[in-house]
Amino acid sequence: MEIATFAAGCFWGVEDAFMDAPGVVATRVGYTGGRTENPTYGDVCSHATGHAEAVEITFDPQLTTFDRLLDLFWECHDPTQVNRQGPDVGDQYRSAIFYHSEEQRRAAEAALERLDLSGRLRRRIVTEIVPATTFWEAEAYHQKYHQKQGGGCGF
């Protein structure tokens, strides 16, 4: 199994985009990329932690690829919005790829460049591509939130 970690706005919707994808074994939402240890949702919303709301994805590389997960990442949000997605505003909603290996870093950079050169987006991509750091699992009520609530995010 391998791990991929993405931030693309509110983690509830991002988790929805990945949880049923072929080859995805597990997802969990949490906080990463900041400086506060063991942050809570309230801490992250205070904008004092530097953390992003993110989804950690465990996937089977025999059944899917990191490149396919990158495709889902680009499709599930607008990577040209700085510190926001739709009505959600704040640094915790930034677009970021947290790579776990040099192969993931190279793949993420190549995918960003392909998307940028495609002309599909009108604005510059602002997605960060940064090394993965400690992933702090979010509170239990955030896990599989839309599934528990009987709703979805429209992906």
Secondary structure as UniProt FT lines:
FT   STRAND          2..8
FT   HELIX           11..19
FT   TURN            22..23
FT   STRAND          24..32
FT   HELIX           41..45
FT   TURN            46..47
FT   STRAND          52..59
FT   TURN            61..63
FT   HELIX           66..75
FT   TURN            79..80
FT   TURN            82..83
FT   STRAND          84..85
FT   TURN            86..87
FT   STRAND          88..89
FT   HELIX           91..93
FT   STRAND          95..99
FT   HELIX           102..118
FT   STRAND          128..131
FT   STRAND          136..137
FT   HELIX           140..142
FT   TURN            143..144
FT   HELIX           145..149
//
